[in-house]
Amino acid sequence: FNFNKMNEDDSEDTNWNLAAANENFRRAFYYGLDLTEYWKRTNRIDPLSCENVCFMGRDLCWTSDGKDYTLTMRDKLGLPAQDGVKPMRFDATKGADFKAKAMEELAGIVTFPVEVDYYIQGSNQSALDSATVLSNIFSNCLGDDFVKLNICTYVSSLSKEVRDPHLQSFVINGWGADYGDPQNYLGQETYGEDTAYYANSYSNINDSTDEDLIATYKEFTELVNKANAVTESLNDRYEAYAEAEVYMLEHALSIPCNLEVSWQLTKVNDYSKANAMYGI
C-alpha cells in the first residue's frame, strides 16, 4: 500500500490515504481477494502454487529441525495446508465482515467506492490483460460499492513516473533475497529508518500523518529490531522475526500476493544446474 498517495496535479489523494490508513479497509483486501484467476496469468496448470502468504521469501531459512521459516509463519497465522483446491488465506466471510466494518468506520469520512489506482506500462499488452483480470477480482470479491480499481498507465519508468510522485495506490512487487535472513525482507518496511527501502520508496509510511497507522508501524518496527538483536540462536532469531511478521500481516501493513512459479519449454533441466537462493 501507498500511505501517502498524491494526485497527478500534486494534490493529496485524501480519500485514498484516509481509507488505506483504516485497518479494516486493508483487512478486507487481505481476506477478501481470491487471486486464483490472477495466478493463472502466471501458471494456468497449477495456479495455487503461486499463492504467497508470507512477506518473507520461502526456501531461504530453516529452523534446526529442517522446517522452512515460511511454514512456521503459516502455522502461526493459523492457515491450512495448501490443498490444491482453494487459496489458503482467502475467506469470503471475513472479507465481507471487514468490508462492513470499514464502511461503517469510514462513513462520512471517505467517499465510496474508493478509487484504487493501479499502474502498468501502457505498451505492455500482457500487463493490461493481467490488470483486467485483477480489476474483475476486485469487483467480484470486494464489490463495486466498496472499491473501484482504475488501470492507469505510465510510459517507460515506474519509479520516475509513478513511484517517485506517489501516484500509485499499491504496487505488486517483489525481489529475490540478498542474504539468507528474515531481516532481508522485514527490514525493508520499518518506520523511520533510512535503510528501509520499501518504507521509503513504496509505502511512504514516513510521510503518513495518521496516528493509529504510525503507532502500528512503530510497534512492528520495534518487533523487527528486537529480532535483529537476537544473535545467539538462529531458532530464537527466526521465532522473533516470525512474531514481527505475524504482526505485520495481521494488521495488513502489506499483503503477500504471488510467487512466480511458472512453466517453461526448455532443453536444459534447470534443476540440474548449480543454484543459490541469494549471492553469486
SVG drawing of the C-alpha trace seen along z (x, -y; Angstrom):
<svg xmlns="http://www.w3.org/2000/svg" viewBox="-22 -20 51 52">
<polyline fill="none" stroke="black" stroke-width="0.4" points="0.0,0.0 1.0,-3.6 0.1,-5.5 0.9,-9.0 -0.7,-8.9 -0.8,-12.0 -2.9,-13.0 -1.4,-13.9 -1.9,-17.6 0.4,-17.2 -2.6,-17.5 -3.0,-14.8 -5.3,-11.9 -7.0,-12.3 -9.8,-9.8 -7.3,-7.0 -5.0,-7.9 -7.8,-8.0 -9.1,-4.7 -5.7,-2.9 -4.9,-4.1 -8.0,-2.2 -7.0,1.3 -10.4,2.9 -10.2,1.5 -6.8,3.2 -8.0,6.4 -10.9,6.6 -8.3,6.8 -6.2,9.3 -9.0,11.8 -11.5,10.9 -9.5,11.2 -9.5,14.6 -6.5,14.2 -6.7,17.6 -7.6,16.1 -4.7,13.7 -2.3,16.5 -3.5,18.3 -1.8,15.5 1.5,17.0 0.6,20.7 -2.7,21.9 -1.9,25.5 -1.3,25.1 -2.3,21.6 -2.4,22.3 1.4,23.0 1.7,19.2 -0.1,18.3 2.1,16.4 1.1,16.0 4.3,14.6 6.3,11.4 9.5,13.4 10.6,15.5 10.3,19.3 13.2,21.8 15.6,19.3 15.7,20.0 15.1,23.2 15.0,23.9 17.3,26.6 14.7,29.3 14.7,28.5 11.4,26.6 11.1,23.8 10.6,20.4 7.5,19.7 5.9,23.0 6.3,21.8 4.7,18.5 1.8,20.3 1.2,22.2 1.4,19.0 -1.2,17.4 -3.5,20.4 -3.6,21.1 -4.4,24.6 -2.0,26.6 -2.4,25.9 -5.0,28.5 -4.8,27.6 -8.5,26.6 -8.7,23.2 -6.4,20.5 -5.1,20.8 -5.8,17.2 -9.0,16.3 -12.0,16.1 -15.1,14.5 -16.9,14.3 -14.0,12.5 -13.5,10.3 -17.2,9.2 -17.1,8.6 -14.0,6.3 -15.6,4.5 -18.7,3.8 -16.7,2.6 -14.5,0.4 -17.5,-1.2 -19.1,-1.9 -15.9,-3.4 -15.2,-5.5 -18.8,-6.6 -18.8,-10.4 -15.0,-10.4 -14.3,-9.0 -16.3,-8.7 -17.3,-5.2 -16.4,-3.5 -12.7,-4.3 -10.8,-4.9 -7.8,-2.5 -5.1,-3.5 -3.0,-0.6 -0.3,-1.4 1.0,0.7 3.3,-0.1 1.0,-1.4 2.7,0.6 2.5,4.0 -0.5,6.0 0.2,8.8 0.3,6.4 -3.0,5.0 -4.6,8.4 -3.4,9.2 -4.6,5.9 -8.0,6.5 -8.2,9.9 -7.3,8.1 -9.9,5.5 -12.6,8.2 -11.4,9.8 -11.7,6.6 -15.2,6.1 -16.4,9.6 -14.8,10.1 -14.9,6.7 -17.9,5.1 -18.2,2.0 -19.8,0.2 -16.5,0.5 -13.6,0.0 -13.1,-0.7 -9.8,0.4 -8.5,-2.0 -6.0,-0.7 -3.6,-3.6 -0.5,-3.7 3.0,-5.0 5.3,-5.3 8.6,-3.8 9.7,-4.2 7.5,-3.1 10.0,-4.7 10.2,-8.1 6.6,-8.4 4.7,-6.7 6.6,-5.8 8.6,-9.0 5.5,-11.3 3.5,-8.8 0.7,-8.2 0.0,-4.5 -2.5,-3.2 -0.5,0.0 2.2,1.9 2.6,5.6 6.4,6.0 9.0,8.3 12.6,9.3 15.0,12.2 16.9,12.4 20.2,10.5 21.2,12.6 19.8,15.5 18.0,13.9 14.4,12.6 15.9,9.2 16.5,9.0 12.7,8.7 11.2,7.4 13.8,4.6 12.5,3.1 9.3,1.9 10.3,0.5 9.3,-3.0 11.7,-6.0 14.8,-4.1 16.8,-5.3 17.7,-1.7 14.1,-0.6 13.9,-0.7 10.2,0.2 9.0,-2.0 10.8,-5.0 10.2,-4.1 6.8,-2.4 4.6,-2.6 5.8,-6.1 4.8,-5.4 7.2,-8.0 5.0,-10.7 1.8,-9.5 0.1,-11.6 -2.4,-9.0 -1.5,-8.5 -3.0,-5.0 -1.3,-3.8 2.1,-5.2 1.7,-3.6 1.1,-0.2 4.2,-0.7 6.3,-1.7 5.2,1.4 6.1,3.6 9.5,1.8 10.2,2.4 9.5,6.1 11.8,6.3 14.6,4.5 14.1,6.8 14.6,9.8 17.7,8.1 19.3,8.2 18.9,12.0 22.3,13.4 23.0,16.4 20.4,18.8 19.0,19.0 15.9,20.7 15.2,17.9 16.0,15.3 13.6,16.8 10.9,17.1 11.3,13.4 11.1,12.4 8.0,14.6 6.4,12.7 7.1,9.4 5.9,10.8 2.7,12.1 2.0,8.7 2.7,7.1 0.3,9.4 -2.5,9.4 -2.5,5.6 -2.3,5.9 0.5,3.4 1.5,5.3 -0.4,8.2 1.6,11.1 0.4,11.7 2.2,14.1 5.2,16.3 6.5,16.6 6.1,20.3 5.9,20.6 6.2,23.3 8.8,23.3 9.7,25.2 13.4,25.9 16.2,28.3 18.0,27.7 16.9,29.1 17.2,26.1 17.3,28.4 20.5,30.0 22.4,26.7 24.1,25.0 21.6,22.7 21.7,20.4 18.7,18.5 21.0,15.5 24.5,14.3 26.5,15.2"/>
</svg>
